Amino acid sequence: MAKYVAFLRAINVGGHVVTMENLRKLFSGLKFSNVETFIASGNVIFETKSAPDHRLEQKIEKHLEAALGYEVGTFVRSTEEIRAISEYPAFSKEALKLARAVHVGLMRKNLSADELQQAKIFASDADDFRVEGREVYWLCRIPTNESKFPRKFEKLVDSAVTYRNINTMTRLAAKF
């Protein structure tokens, strides 16, 4: 059995309220073990024998959509991946001092060289970012709800992305 975290998109935002108790029950219904939630923003820790690939994400997504009645983007990462995410030095200490927030966007795939090149236009006085593997590290110097970066970046990669504050990732890594 390996331990993973599912990062769910569209949980407890936009009128889609789901209790953490209900999320735990839904994940337990998939025959996952040691299911627990981590803060009320759609982070579910669980153990399974399944590999952490796209098929596992699809299995969870289908189950949640059937139970909740709407699509829930699901991004699964291993505890080792979470540790690496929390330790990745995406920005200098000087840049971090000027940040209002630093978030990690979880993607389904690595970006192509062309997508990485195109994404460079999104760097601005308000937003900076780094891509490493299937994660985009986003440094925001303005209130995050005023930034257009998440929507523009998601449109570029033509795929859903779910964001978590770097502090959430660091706290998750500390659990393991």
Order of alpha helices (4+ residues) and beta strands (2+ residues): beta-alpha-beta-beta-alpha-beta-alpha-alpha-beta-alpha-beta-beta-alpha-beta-alpha
